[in-house]
C-alpha cells in the first residue's frame, strides 16, 4: 500500500471564456489568483490557478479556458463535484451571496452529517461548499468575503462511476480507507495528510459516459511532499500494472499521470517548489509567467491571449 499520498493537491478543469472564469473565482468565490500562466502544450490558452494566499496544496483550483469550447456532457467516468470547505455556520452567507451573483443550481442538503450547498460554475461545473472544521487553514482575505466565511481549500471530490469497485480498490492502495456509505455513495478518507482528505464514489450504473468539454474536470491531482516520495509512488503504481507517465516539470510542482479503472485521469504532484518560485508572495498571479521554452515567443503569445482583468 502507498503511504506517501497526503490528500488532494489541485483540481484542473476546462472552461470557455477566460475573463468569466477569472471573475467567478476571484470575485464571486473570493479566491486568490495565485498564478497566471499558459497551457504547456497549447501556449495560446491560459492556465489559471486559484487558491488561498500562497496556493497551498489542497486549495488550488486550476483552469484551461479554451474560448468557444462546447460544454461537457455530464455522466460517468468523471469528477462530478469538486467540494470546497468553508467554516461552520458559513452557508447562509454563501446562499445569499451566490444567489445575488446569479449562480445557478443552488441546492442545500446534508450528507454524512455535513451541511452542504451545491451550485454550478459558469460552464455547468459541479461544485459544493461543505461546512468543515478549519483544521489550521485560513482563507484568502483580499476580497469582500469575510474571513469567517471564506473558502478554506478543498474538502474533497465526488466521482461519478458506472462501477465503483475498481476505483475503490485503487484508492485503498493509495492509502485511503473506506469511511461510510449513504445509498449509492461511498466515502474514502485518508489519514495523516492535509485537510483535503475525502473522495466520494457515486455509482451510477445506468448513466451514460461523460463527454469532456467546458465545465469538465480534466484531471484531479493528489499531493506528495517531494520528488523522492513521488518516485516511490510511481514505482508502486507501475509495479501494480498502471501505465504511469515519466515525471514532468510543471514549474510549480512535478507531476506524473495515470488513467484510473473508472476512466478518470489522476495526477500525483509534489508540494515543492510552490507558486512563489518566480513571484513574490505579495504579487502572486499578477504577471503572465511563461515556461522558459516559450519566453522567446512572449510577444506573440501575449497577443493571442485575451484580457481577463485583475
C-alpha positions in Angstrom: 0.0 0.0 0.0 1.2 3.5 -0.8 1.8 5.7 2.2 3.1 8.9 0.6 -0.2 10.5 -0.6 -1.3 13.5 1.6 -4.7 14.2 0.2 -5.6 16.4 -2.8 -3.1 18.8 -4.4 -5.2 20.5 -7.1 -8.1 20.0 -9.4 -7.8 21.1 -13.1 -10.8 21.8 -15.2 -11.7 23.2 -18.6 -13.6 26.4 -19.3 -15.0 28.6 -22.0 -14.4 32.3 -21.5 -11.3 33.2 -19.6 -12.5 36.5 -18.2 -15.7 35.0 -17.0 -13.8 32.2 -15.3 -11.4 34.6 -13.6 -14.3 36.8 -12.3 -16.2 33.8 -11.0 -13.3 32.5 -8.9 -11.7 35.8 -7.8 -14.9 37.9 -7.3 -17.9 35.5 -6.7 -16.0 32.9 -4.7 -13.3 35.2 -3.3 -10.3 33.1 -4.1 -6.9 34.5 -5.0 -5.5 34.0 -8.4 -2.1 32.6 -7.5 -0.7 32.1 -11.0 -1.4 33.3 -14.5 0.5 31.2 -17.0 -0.3 29.1 -20.1 -1.1 25.5 -21.0 2.3 23.9 -21.5 1.0 22.1 -24.6 -1.1 24.9 -26.1 0.5 28.3 -25.1 -2.3 30.3 -26.8 -4.5 29.1 -23.9 -4.2 30.3 -20.3 -3.6 28.1 -17.3 -5.1 30.0 -14.4 -4.7 28.9 -10.8 -6.9 30.0 -7.9 -6.5 29.2 -4.2 -5.6 30.6 -0.8 -2.9 33.2 -0.1 0.0 31.1 -1.3 -1.7 28.4 -3.3 -1.3 25.8 -0.5 -1.6 22.2 -1.9 -5.1 21.1 -1.2 -6.6 24.6 -2.0 -5.9 25.1 -5.7 -8.5 25.0 -8.5 -6.9 25.4 -11.9 -8.4 26.0 -15.4 -7.7 25.8 -19.1 -10.1 28.3 -20.6 -10.4 27.3 -24.3 -12.6 30.1 -25.5 -15.5 28.8 -27.5 -15.2 25.2 -26.3 -18.6 23.5 -26.1 -19.9 22.5 -22.7 -19.1 19.0 -21.5 -21.7 16.3 -21.1 -22.2 15.1 -17.5 -22.1 11.4 -16.9 -19.9 8.6 -15.6 -16.1 8.4 -15.7 -15.6 11.9 -14.3 -15.2 14.0 -11.2 -18.8 15.1 -10.9 -18.5 17.5 -7.9 -15.5 19.5 -6.6 -16.1 20.3 -2.9 -14.7 23.4 -1.1 -14.5 23.6 2.7 -16.0 26.7 4.5 -16.1 27.4 8.2 -19.0 26.1 10.3 -22.0 28.4 10.0 -20.9 30.0 6.7 -23.6 28.5 4.4 -26.3 31.2 4.9 -23.8 33.8 3.8 -22.9 31.8 0.7 -26.5 31.0 -0.2 -27.3 34.7 -0.2 -24.1 35.7 -2.0 -24.3 33.1 -4.7 -28.0 34.0 -5.3 -27.1 37.7 -5.6 -24.4 36.8 -8.2 -27.0 34.8 -10.2 -25.3 31.4 -9.6 -27.5 28.5 -10.7 -28.2 25.1 -9.3 -28.2 26.2 -5.6 -29.3 23.2 -3.6 -28.9 22.9 0.2 -28.6 19.4 1.7 -26.9 17.2 4.3 -24.7 14.2 3.6 -23.0 12.0 6.2 -23.7 14.7 8.8 -22.3 17.5 6.8 -24.1 20.7 5.8 -23.6 21.3 2.0 -24.5 23.9 -0.6 -24.3 22.6 -4.2 -24.1 25.0 -7.1 -23.0 25.3 -10.7 -20.0 27.1 -12.2 -20.2 29.3 -15.3 -19.8 26.3 -17.6 -22.0 24.0 -15.7 -19.2 22.8 -13.4 -20.4 20.8 -10.4 -19.4 22.4 -7.1 -20.3 22.2 -3.4 -19.4 24.2 -0.3 -19.2 22.0 2.8 -19.2 23.3 6.4 -16.0 21.9 7.9 -13.6 22.4 10.8 -10.8 24.9 9.9 -8.0 22.4 10.8 -5.4 25.1 10.7 -6.4 26.5 7.3 -7.1 30.2 6.6 -9.0 31.7 3.7 -7.7 34.4 1.4 -8.8 37.7 2.8 -8.1 40.0 -0.1 -11.7 40.3 -1.2 -15.1 41.3 0.3 -15.7 37.8 1.5 -15.3 37.9 5.4 -12.7 35.7 6.9 -15.3 33.8 9.0 -17.0 32.6 5.8 -14.1 32.4 3.3 -13.2 29.2 1.4 -10.5 27.3 3.3 -9.5 25.0 0.5 -10.8 21.7 -0.8 -13.0 19.4 1.3 -12.7 16.6 -1.3 -14.4 15.5 -4.5 -17.1 13.2 -5.7 -16.6 10.8 -8.6 -19.4 9.6 -10.9 -18.8 6.0 -11.9 -20.6 3.1 -13.5 -18.8 0.6 -11.2 -17.1 2.0 -8.1 -15.4 -1.3 -7.0 -12.1 -1.0 -9.0 -11.7 2.7 -8.2 -12.3 1.9 -4.5 -9.6 -0.7 -4.6 -7.2 1.9 -6.2 -8.0 4.5 -3.5 -7.3 1.9 -0.8 -4.0 1.0 -2.5 -3.2 4.8 -2.5 -3.7 4.9 1.3 -7.4 5.9 1.6 -9.7 4.0 3.9 -13.4 3.2 3.3 -15.2 5.6 5.7 -19.0 5.4 5.3 -21.8 4.7 2.8 -25.0 6.6 2.0 -27.1 4.9 -0.7 -25.0 4.7 -3.9 -22.3 6.9 -2.5 -19.2 5.5 -0.6 -16.7 7.8 1.1 -13.0 7.2 1.3 -10.8 9.2 3.6 -7.0 9.5 4.0 -5.5 9.9 7.4 -2.4 12.0 8.4 -2.5 14.2 5.3 -3.8 17.7 4.6 -7.4 18.7 5.2 -8.5 17.9 1.6 -8.8 14.3 2.5 -12.1 12.8 1.3 -13.1 11.2 -2.0 -16.7 10.0 -2.5 -17.6 7.4 -5.1 -21.1 7.6 -6.5 -22.2 4.6 -8.5 -24.5 5.5 -11.5 -24.9 2.2 -13.3 -27.4 3.3 -15.8 -25.8 6.6 -16.7 -24.1 7.5 -20.0 -20.3 8.0 -20.2 -19.4 11.7 -19.7 -18.1 13.8 -22.6 -15.4 16.3 -21.8 -15.8 20.0 -22.6 -16.1 23.3 -20.8 -17.1 22.7 -17.2 -15.5 19.2 -17.1 -12.7 18.3 -14.7 -9.6 17.4 -16.9 -7.7 15.7 -14.0 -7.5 15.5 -10.2 -4.1 15.7 -8.5 -3.0 14.1 -5.3 -0.2 15.6 -3.1 3.1 14.1 -2.1 5.8 16.0 -0.2 8.7 15.9 -2.7 10.2 14.2 -5.7 11.6 11.3 -3.8 8.2 10.4 -2.4 6.7 10.8 -5.9 9.2 8.3 -7.4 8.2 5.8 -4.7 4.5 6.3 -5.6 5.3 5.9 -9.3 7.2 2.7 -8.8 4.4 1.3 -6.6 1.8 2.1 -9.3 3.8 0.7 -12.1 4.6 -2.5 -10.1 0.8 -2.9 -9.8 0.3 -2.6 -13.5 -0.6 1.0 -14.0 0.8 2.9 -17.0 2.3 6.0 -15.5 4.0 8.9 -17.3 7.5 9.9 -16.7 8.0 12.8 -14.2 7.1 16.1 -15.9 8.3 19.5 -14.7 5.3 21.8 -14.3 7.4 24.7 -13.0 5.4 24.9 -9.7 5.3 21.2 -9.0 6.5 17.9 -10.5 3.8 15.7 -12.0 3.0 12.1 -13.0 -0.2 11.0 -14.6 -2.2 7.7 -15.0 -5.7 6.7 -16.0 -7.9 5.0 -13.4 -10.2 2.0 -14.0 -13.2 4.3 -13.9 -11.8 6.5 -16.6 -10.7 9.5 -14.5 -7.2 10.9 -15.1 -5.2 11.0 -11.8 -2.1 13.1 -11.2 0.4 12.9 -8.4 2.0 16.3 -7.8 4.8 17.4 -5.4 4.2 20.1 -2.8 7.5 21.6 -4.0 8.7 24.1 -5.2 5.4 26.1 -4.9 3.9 29.2 -6.6 6.4 31.7 -5.1 9.4 30.3 -7.1 9.1 33.0 -9.7 6.9 35.7 -7.9 6.9 37.4 -4.6 4.0 36.2 -2.4 2.6 39.7 -2.3 2.2 39.7 -6.1 1.2 36.1 -6.9 -0.9 35.8 -10.1 -0.4 39.3 -11.3 2.1 38.9 -14.2 1.9 36.4 -17.1 4.5 33.7 -16.3 5.8 31.6 -19.2 7.8 28.3 -19.2 11.4 29.1 -20.3 10.9 27.5 -23.7 8.1 30.0 -24.5 9.9 33.2 -23.4 11.3 33.9 -26.9 7.6 33.9 -28.2 6.3 36.1 -25.3 5.1 39.0 -27.6 3.3 36.6 -29.9 1.7 34.6 -27.0 0.6 37.8 -25.2 -1.1 38.9 -28.5 -3.1 35.7 -28.6 -4.3 35.7 -25.0 -7.5 37.7 -24.2 -7.5 40.2 -21.3 -9.0 38.7 -18.1 -8.9 41.6 -15.6 -7.2 41.6 -12.2 
